[in-house]
Amino acid sequence: MSEQKVVICKDLKSELQDFLSSLKYDKLFILTDTNTKEKCFPLVEGVSAFQKAPIFVMEAGDMNKGLASLIQIWTILSNEGASRNSLLVNLGGGMITDMGGFAGATFKRGIRTINIPTTLMASVDAAVGGKTGINFNGLKNEIGSFYPPLCVFIDCEFLRTLDRDNILSGYAEMIKHGLISSIENYTSVMLYDVDTMNYSYLNSLVGQSVAVKERIVAEDPKEQGIRKALNFGHTIGHAFESLSFRKERPILHGHAVAAGIVSELYLSHKLCGFPMEKLSQVIYYIKEYYPAFFFDCTDYDTLYELMTHDKKNEGGIINFTLLGNVGDVRINQSVTKEKIVESLDFYRESFGV
């Protein structure tokens, strides 16, 4: 799998134009969504290579990251004469970079893509690392492929268009990166006050967070080993997210991950000796900024069933990534249903739900 380039931008337009000028392609296409077209496209529309590019505008929202939208993208690419030498620019949040990346991976067996993430979640997670996919059969990212973009251009100026909830959604992934990397990264993430929104300092934290993911992905591009560290908080987090959709009370991905981090840190404490002091610190931070996820004991069997669909599982056994301490990652940890139920109880008790 080819290595992707990541640019933490100082001058997005000029850096993007210089990169595009260095490439040879027959046609350039832009994929975005209704929100991004209005709020973020004005920041890049002056790029000369974009002047005559067809723009595909999808309906915003993760519920639209499915097969029907993917077919729509394939159809437009085909009707507009895209070839294997064409270039697809994915401008948007994780929904666009995931789905656009998968469209690029599969159209004519692969055309080149570039990601320009416009949300914090996409900047530190979805747009970086080469995972692409769509939701299917009620499950998050059930169909997809590893297909890294040529380049990812990250510019925190886009983040000024986000509301607090979406900032927090992306920040949950940064909390995860801090926990799985080093005490220095963990401390800097836990000291950041989301409500003050110092964009300059956030930009440096984003660079730090992306570096954590890049290092792990370079070591294990197809998730055979240590890349599973990036799934910390996600086995239970994805189940929370899927449950929220089933109940037609959808929550943002990062909010589900934040809740998943709490439950999986409990498992880490019980099974791997993760320090209670740090567990309490993380709970305090997440309670301060994130809304509680409401569920009750009647949802436990559904949540457990959703966890059985996790892509890390092998032989029907639910596999967790857990922590012995900050930076001490333990992959492929099997956990009994009894302990999983305990972790759900712990979340509800911690957040009073």
Salt bridges, closest charged atoms under 4 A:
ASP62 OD1 - LYS65 NZ 3.89
ASP62 OD2 - LYS140 NZ 3.05
ASP98 OD2 - LYS65 NZ 2.71
ASP125 OD1 - LYS176 NZ 4.00
ASP125 OD1 - LYS213 NZ 3.05
GLU157 OE1 - ARG160 NE 3.27
GLU173 OE1 - LYS176 NZ 2.81
GLU173 OE2 - HIS234 NE2 2.87
GLU173 OE2 - HIS253 NE2 3.25
ASP195 OD1 - ARG164 NE 2.69
GLU223 OE2 - LYS131 NZ 3.04
GLU241 OE2 - LYS140 NZ 3.18
GLU241 OE1 - HIS253 ND1 2.86
ASP299 OD1 - LYS247 NZ 3.14
ASP301 OD1 - LYS337 NZ 3.15
GLU305 OE1 - ARG246 NH2 3.64
GLU305 OE2 - HIS309 NE2 2.78
ASP310 OD1 - LYS312 NZ 2.68
GLU314 OE2 - LYS228 NZ 3.60
ASP328 OD2 - ARG330 NH2 2.92
GLU342 OE1 - LYS339 NZ 3.46
